[in-house]
Amino acid sequence: MTTLQFKTNINCGNCVRTVTGFLNEVEGIEKWEVDTNHPNKILTVNGAITKEEVIAAVEEAGFDIEAMIEA
């Protein structure tokens, strides 16, 4: 299982509700969550997925997303 993190502009409950359908449709995502309290609105995704798949789903939902640099 892969864990990926992204900076987003998903900043409230309504935003999370909007993106939920898009992320839940991505095959391979086992779990995801957005830390709306973090200044960078960090989206953490777990599963057998690629960065590109997550970015495509979030952008399709109408939000900005940027992959975080892995350490």
N, C-alpha and C positions, 0 to 999 in steps of 0.2 A: 504494500500500500504506500502511496506517495502522499506527502503533505506539501501543499503549495500555499504561498501567501501572496496577496496582492494589495496594493493601495487602490482605494476606490473613492467614489463620491456617494456611496450608499450610506446616507446619514440619519435615517429615522425609520420608525416602524413601518410607515407606508412604503418607503423605498424597499425595505426588506420584503414586504408583501409582494411588491411588483416584481422583484427579481426571482422570487421563490419558484414560480412556474417554469421560468427559463432554466434555472440551475437544476431543478428536479427532473427535467427532461434529458439532461446530459447523462448518457449511459456511462457507468463507471464511477460516478460520484457516490460515495457511501455516506458522507456527512459534510456539511458546510455550515459556517457561521460567520457573521459580520460583527466586529467589535465597533459599534457606533460611538462608543465613548472615547476611543483612541483618535487622536488628531488626524491620522491617515486613514481612518475607517477601514481597518484591516479585514479582508476577507480571507478566511482559512478554509481550504478545501482538502478533504481526505478521500482517497480512492485511487482507482487505476485510470487516471486521466492525464492529459497533457495541458500545459499552460495555455496553448492555443485554443483548446476546446473550451476552457473556462472563460478566457478573454472573449471569444466569439459569443458565448451565451450572455455574458454581462453586457457587452456592447449591443447585442440584439434587444436587450431589455431597456436600452437607452441610457446606460450609465458609463462613466469613465472608469477605466481600469488599467493598472500598470503592474506588471510582475515585479515583485521585490527581488533584489539581488540576493542570491543564495550565498551563505557564508561557507 
